[in-house]
Amino acid sequence: MTGCMALVLCVAALTAWTISADAKELSITTIKQEPYTMSKGAELEGYCIDLISELSKKLGFKYKVHLVKDNRYGSMDSSGNWNGMIGEVIKGEADLAVAPLTLTAVREQYVDMTTPFMQTGIGFILRKDLASEESTFSLLAPFSTDMWVGVLIAFLLTGLCIFLVGRISPTEWAEPDTEGHSFTLLHSFWYITGALTLQGAGPHPKALSGRLISAIWWLFAVLLLACYFGNFSSLMHSNNKHISIKGFEELANQDVMDYGTVEAGSTMMFFKHSNNPVYRRIYQHMERKKSYVSSMEEGVRRAQEGDFAFIGEAVSLDLAVARYCKLTRSQEVIGMRGYSVAAPLGSPLVKNLTNAILQLSESGDLTCLQDKWWASSCLGADGSHASDALQPHDLQGLFLLLGLGLAVGLLLAVLELLSKARNQAKDGKKSCCSVLTSELKGRFGSGGESTEQDNSDKSKA
């Protein structure tokens, strides 16, 4: 009998709440933070706004959203008074607080909180150049990978062009049938390698075409080396205070970079009440340096400026990394926690809200909302220039100059050969094409190779 009466009372309480919820417009407090709540003209939009809309559809309540007056999440001062969104809920100024509000034991004592609608942890963000680990191949750092590939291609093409000019030009190789060929393929690459070390490697080209290619390659090599050593010096100067930070222990052990979190937030309380010696040192550093920030936006801004690591909720930091390409988040995530909806103690809303959040999670709606508002798009004109290494487009003019020089040199060599073939055709009363074909066979055929081998044998003898 007692159980039946209790069941009747529960049904009556639920019915009364439903009627009052339909009649009463719920006051919901939130805080402006991208992408949870953002201004769009006179209205608000964001993840939390969409979440409130989905919850209202599930439970059938009307609501009105307002921003928290003091722009704080909620913490208790020394006199026991709460501020921020938690304070508004406790004082009855709001029926619900829907925001990236961390579920903590202290808050749970003063307000009722639903099951988390989002799971996260604590991480930190900083500039990529400060987080990167020093490479063993730092000598390659002045140029990007694409740049090194471009230099290798330029080296191979120039060596091949020197070799072809040495074969084609009559000034370089006047009599293929009787003379040896100076510019073999191996010597051609050795010759241009000498230019890269600013040393000569004879014999030098005699033809105008060969000299033109040599001059262009020497100019290319000198300017390339100047760019390399200039950027190398700059990188070494910027790395004088370089540190590699991948986790909280490395962050606590260094004193070059400052770090902090949102003042009086749940992240600060985590470090304050932690018994872990590393986390205690992090809290003591923030207290000593007063390196707290007033908001998430200020922390992200300071992290972009450099020499500052902003500690916060990992899911919020992921958004900053998606928006600003110069930033990176630590791989280490500690203190796993969740974001929950807060309501006054004893509120009948909590049970129904928890059930609705679980339904949204199981149906995948919460995942869809997160995908919608956490889309990656790097902002800022410097997003694509995160690395200080020189890119091929930075020296585009130099590569074009080399390509033009190689093309003109080959053209001159061909014109020299055509001129010789024409003169021989006139003297021997033969067709120019037959003389030219004979010349090319002698320079690139087996005859030229056997002549070179014979000359080599004679020199050895």
C-alpha positions in Angstrom: 0.0 0.0 0.0 2.9 2.3 0.9 4.6 1.6 -2.4 1.4 2.4 -4.4 1.0 5.7 -2.6 4.7 6.6 -3.3 4.2 5.8 -7.0 1.0 7.9 -7.1 2.9 10.8 -5.5 5.8 10.5 -8.0 3.4 10.5 -11.0 1.6 13.6 -9.5 4.9 15.4 -9.0 6.0 14.7 -12.6 2.6 15.8 -13.9 2.8 19.0 -11.8 6.3 19.7 -13.1 5.2 19.1 -16.7 2.3 21.5 -16.3 4.5 24.1 -14.7 7.2 23.7 -17.3 4.7 24.3 -20.0 3.4 27.3 -18.2 6.7 28.7 -17.1 9.4 29.9 -19.4 12.8 28.6 -18.2 15.6 31.1 -17.7 18.9 29.6 -18.9 22.2 31.2 -18.3 25.3 30.7 -20.5 28.6 32.2 -21.2 30.0 33.6 -24.4 32.7 31.2 -25.6 33.4 30.0 -29.1 31.9 27.7 -30.4 29.5 27.0 -27.5 27.8 30.4 -27.5 28.5 33.2 -29.9 26.7 36.3 -31.0 25.0 36.5 -34.4 23.5 39.9 -34.6 21.0 40.2 -31.8 20.7 36.5 -31.4 23.0 33.7 -30.0 24.3 30.6 -31.8 26.6 27.8 -31.1 26.9 24.3 -29.7 25.1 25.0 -26.4 22.3 26.9 -28.2 21.7 23.9 -30.4 21.9 21.6 -27.4 19.2 23.7 -25.6 17.0 23.5 -28.7 17.3 19.7 -28.9 16.6 19.4 -25.1 13.5 21.6 -25.4 12.2 19.4 -28.3 12.7 16.3 -26.2 11.1 17.7 -23.0 8.7 20.2 -24.4 9.7 23.3 -22.4 10.0 27.0 -23.4 13.1 28.9 -22.5 14.9 32.2 -22.7 18.7 32.4 -22.8 20.8 35.2 -21.3 24.6 35.7 -20.9 26.0 35.5 -17.4 26.6 39.0 -16.0 30.1 38.6 -14.7 31.4 36.4 -17.5 32.5 33.7 -15.1 31.7 30.0 -14.9 31.3 29.8 -11.2 33.6 29.6 -8.2 33.2 30.1 -4.4 35.0 33.0 -2.7 36.5 33.1 0.7 33.2 34.1 2.3 31.3 31.2 0.7 29.5 33.1 -2.0 29.3 31.8 -5.5 29.8 33.9 -8.6 29.3 33.2 -12.3 26.7 30.9 -13.7 26.7 28.6 -10.6 26.0 31.7 -8.5 23.0 32.6 -10.7 21.6 29.1 -10.4 22.0 29.1 -6.6 20.4 32.5 -6.2 17.4 31.6 -8.4 18.3 34.0 -11.1 18.5 31.2 -13.6 16.7 27.8 -13.8 19.5 26.1 -15.8 23.1 26.8 -16.7 24.0 25.3 -20.1 27.7 25.9 -21.0 31.0 24.2 -21.0 30.6 23.8 -17.2 32.8 21.2 -15.7 31.3 18.7 -13.4 33.2 18.9 -10.0 32.6 17.6 -6.5 32.5 21.1 -5.1 29.9 22.3 -7.6 27.8 19.1 -7.0 27.4 20.1 -3.4 25.6 23.3 -4.2 23.8 22.5 -7.4 22.5 19.4 -9.2 24.3 18.5 -12.4 23.2 16.2 -15.2 25.2 13.4 -16.8 28.0 15.0 -19.0 27.0 15.9 -22.5 30.7 16.1 -23.5 33.8 14.4 -22.2 37.1 16.2 -22.0 40.4 16.5 -20.0 43.1 19.1 -19.3 45.8 19.9 -21.9 47.7 22.9 -23.0 48.3 24.7 -26.3 51.4 26.6 -27.5 53.0 27.6 -30.7 54.2 24.8 -33.0 57.7 26.1 -33.2 58.0 25.9 -29.4 56.5 22.4 -29.1 58.5 20.8 -31.9 61.3 18.5 -31.0 64.8 19.5 -32.2 65.7 17.4 -35.3 68.9 15.4 -35.7 69.0 16.7 -39.2 69.0 20.4 -38.3 71.4 21.1 -41.2 68.5 20.5 -43.5 66.1 22.8 -41.6 66.8 26.0 -43.7 65.1 24.4 -46.7 61.8 22.6 -46.8 61.5 19.1 -48.3 60.1 20.4 -51.5 63.0 22.9 -51.7 65.6 20.1 -51.4 63.8 18.1 -54.1 63.9 21.2 -56.3 67.6 21.7 -55.7 68.3 18.0 -56.5 66.3 18.3 -59.8 68.2 21.5 -60.7 71.5 19.7 -60.0 70.7 16.7 -62.1 69.3 18.8 -65.0 72.4 21.1 -65.0 74.8 18.2 -65.0 72.9 16.6 -67.9 72.9 19.8 -69.8 76.7 20.3 -69.3 77.2 16.7 -70.6 74.9 17.3 -73.7 76.6 20.6 -74.5 80.0 18.9 -74.3 78.8 16.3 -76.7 76.9 18.5 -79.1 79.0 21.6 -79.4 81.8 21.4 -82.0 83.9 23.8 -80.0 83.9 21.4 -77.1 84.4 18.2 -79.2 85.6 19.1 -82.7 86.5 15.6 -84.0 84.5 12.8 -82.4 86.4 10.2 -84.5 89.9 11.1 -83.4 89.5 13.2 -80.1 88.6 12.1 -76.7 85.6 13.7 -74.9 86.4 15.8 -71.9 83.0 16.2 -70.4 81.8 12.8 -69.5 78.7 12.4 -67.5 80.7 11.8 -64.3 82.9 14.8 -64.9 79.9 17.0 -65.7 78.4 16.3 -62.2 81.8 16.7 -60.6 82.2 20.0 -62.3 78.9 21.5 -61.0 79.6 20.0 -57.6 82.8 22.1 -57.5 80.6 25.2 -58.1 78.5 24.3 -55.0 81.6 24.3 -52.9 82.8 27.5 -54.5 85.8 25.6 -55.9 86.7 25.0 -59.6 86.9 21.6 -61.1 88.6 21.7 -64.5 88.7 21.4 -67.4 86.3 24.3 -68.0 84.0 24.6 -71.0 85.4 26.3 -74.1 82.2 26.8 -76.1 80.0 29.8 -75.5 77.0 27.5 -74.7 79.0 25.6 -72.1 80.3 28.8 -70.5 76.8 30.3 -70.4 75.5 27.3 -68.6 78.5 27.3 -66.2 78.0 31.0 -65.4 74.3 30.6 -64.8 74.9 27.6 -62.5 77.7 29.5 -60.6 75.2 32.4 -60.1 72.5 29.9 -59.0 74.9 28.2 -56.6 76.2 31.4 -55.0 72.7 32.8 -54.4 71.4 29.5 -53.2 74.2 29.2 -50.7 73.6 32.8 -49.5 69.9 32.0 -48.9 70.8 28.7 -47.1 73.4 30.2 -44.7 71.2 33.3 -44.1 68.2 31.2 -43.1 70.4 28.8 -41.2 71.9 31.6 -39.1 68.3 32.9 -38.5 67.1 29.5 -37.3 70.1 29.0 -35.0 69.6 32.4 -33.5 65.9 31.8 -32.9 66.7 28.3 -31.4 69.0 29.7 -28.7 66.1 29.4 -26.3 64.5 26.5 -28.0 62.8 24.0 -25.8 60.8 20.9 -26.6 57.6 20.6 -24.6 55.3 17.6 -25.1 53.8 17.1 -21.6 53.1 18.7 -18.3 56.3 17.5 -16.6 58.4 19.1 -19.3 56.3 22.3 -18.9 56.9 22.3 -15.2 60.6 21.7 -15.5 61.4 24.6 -17.8 61.6 28.3 -16.9 61.8 29.9 -20.3 58.1 29.9 -21.1 55.3 31.2 -19.0 52.0 29.3 -18.6 48.6 29.8 -17.0 44.9 29.0 -17.1 41.6 30.8 -16.6 41.5 32.4 -13.1 39.2 30.7 -10.6 38.1 28.1 -13.1 37.8 24.3 -12.6 41.2 23.8 -14.3 42.9 26.0 -11.7 41.1 24.2 -8.9 42.3 20.9 -10.3 45.9 21.9 -10.0 45.3 23.6 -6.6 43.8 20.5 -5.0 46.0 17.9 -6.7 48.5 15.8 -4.7 50.7 15.2 -7.7 54.0 17.0 -7.1 54.3 18.0 -10.8 50.8 19.5 -10.8 51.5 21.2 -7.5 54.5 22.9 -9.0 52.5 24.1 -11.9 49.9 25.7 -9.6 52.7 27.3 -7.4 54.3 28.7 -10.6 50.9 30.2 -11.7 50.4 31.7 -8.2 53.9 33.1 -8.0 53.9 34.6 -11.5 50.1 35.5 -11.4 50.0 34.1 -15.0 46.2 33.6 -15.0 44.0 34.9 -17.8 40.5 36.2 -17.5 39.1 34.2 -20.4 39.7 31.4 -22.9 40.1 34.0 -25.7 42.8 35.8 -23.9 44.7 32.5 -23.3 44.5 31.6 -27.0 45.7 35.1 -28.0 48.7 34.9 -25.6 49.6 31.4 -26.9 49.7 32.8 -30.4 52.0 35.6 -29.4 54.5 33.0 -28.2 56.4 32.2 -25.0 53.1 31.3 -23.3 51.3 27.9 -22.9 47.6 28.1 -22.2 46.2 25.3 -20.0 42.6 24.5 -20.4 39.9 21.9 -21.4 41.2 19.7 -24.2 38.0 19.9 -26.3 38.1 23.7 -26.2 41.8 23.8 -27.0 41.1 21.5 -30.0 38.9 24.2 -31.4 41.6 26.8 -31.1 44.1 24.5 -32.9 41.5 24.0 -35.7 41.1 27.7 -36.1 44.8 28.8 -35.7 47.3 26.7 -37.6 50.3 28.1 -35.6 49.0 26.4 -32.5 49.3 22.8 -31.4 47.8 20.9 -28.4 49.8 18.6 -26.1 49.4 14.9 -26.6 49.1 14.4 -22.9 45.6 14.9 -21.5 45.1 14.7 -17.7 42.2 15.0 -15.3 39.4 13.5 -17.4 36.1 15.3 -16.7 32.8 16.2 -18.4 30.6 19.2 -19.2 27.2 19.1 -17.6 24.0 21.2 -17.2 23.6 22.7 -13.8 20.2 23.2 -12.0 19.2 24.2 -8.4 19.4 21.5 -5.7 16.4 19.2 -5.7 15.2 20.4 -9.1 12.9 17.9 -10.9 14.5 19.0 -14.2 17.8 17.1 -13.6 16.4 13.5 -14.1 14.6 14.4 -17.3 17.5 16.3 -18.7 19.9 13.5 -17.9 17.6 11.0 -19.8 17.3 13.4 -22.7 21.1 13.9 -22.9 21.6 10.1 -22.9 19.1 9.7 -25.7 20.9 12.4 -27.8 24.2 10.7 -27.1 22.9 7.2 -28.1 21.3 8.5 -31.3 24.5 10.3 -32.4 23.0 13.8 -32.3 25.7 15.0 -29.9 28.4 13.8 -32.2 26.8 15.6 -35.1 26.6 18.8 -33.1 30.3 18.6 -32.3 31.3 17.9 -35.9 29.2 20.9 -36.9 30.9 23.4 -34.6 34.4 21.9 -34.5 35.0 22.0 -38.2 38.7 22.7 -39.0 39.6 25.9 -40.8 42.8 27.7 -40.2 42.4 31.4 -39.9 44.9 34.1 -40.6 47.1 34.9 -43.6 50.1 33.4 -42.0 48.5 30.0 -41.5 50.3 28.4 -44.4 53.6 29.8 -43.3 54.0 28.0 -40.0 57.4 26.8 -40.9 60.5 29.1 -41.3 62.0 26.8 -43.9 62.4 28.3 -47.4 59.8 27.0 -49.9 60.4 26.6 -53.7 58.1 29.6 -54.4 60.4 31.8 -52.2 63.2 31.3 -54.8 61.0 30.9 -57.8 62.9 33.6 -59.7 66.2 31.8 -59.1 64.9 28.5 -60.5 63.4 30.3 -63.5 66.8 32.0 -64.2 68.6 28.6 -64.1 66.0 27.0 -66.4 66.3 29.8 -68.9 70.1 29.6 -68.9 70.0 25.8 -69.4 67.6 26.2 -72.3 69.6 29.0 -74.0 72.8 27.0 -73.5 71.4 23.9 -75.2 70.0 26.0 -78.0 73.4 27.6 -78.7 75.1 24.2 -78.7 72.6 22.9 -81.3 73.0 26.1 -83.4 76.8 25.6 -83.3 76.4 22.0 -84.5 73.9 23.1 -87.2 76.4 25.7 -88.4 79.2 23.2 -88.7 76.9 20.7 -90.5 75.9 23.3 -93.0 79.5 24.3 -93.8 80.5 20.7 -94.2 77.5 20.1 -96.5 78.5 23.0 -98.7 82.2 21.9 -98.9 81.3 18.2 -99.6 78.3 19.0 -101.7 76.1 16.8 -99.5 72.7 17.4 -97.9 72.7 19.2 -94.6 70.5 16.5 -93.0 72.8 13.7 -93.9 75.9 15.5 -92.5 73.9 16.4 -89.3 72.8 12.8 -88.9 76.4 11.6 -89.3 77.6 14.1 -86.7 75.0 13.0 -84.2 75.9 9.4 -84.7 79.5 10.1 -84.2 78.8 12.1 -81.0 76.2 9.8 -79.5 76.8 6.5 -81.3 79.2 3.7 -80.6 81.9 5.3 -82.7 82.3 8.1 -80.2 82.4 5.7 -77.3 85.0 3.5 -78.9 87.2 6.6 -79.7 87.0 7.6 -76.0 88.0 4.1 -74.9 90.9 4.0 -77.4 92.1 7.4 -76.2 91.8 6.2 -72.6 93.9 3.1 -73.4 96.5 5.1 -75.1 96.8 7.5 -72.2 97.2 4.5 -69.8 99.9 3.0 -72.1 
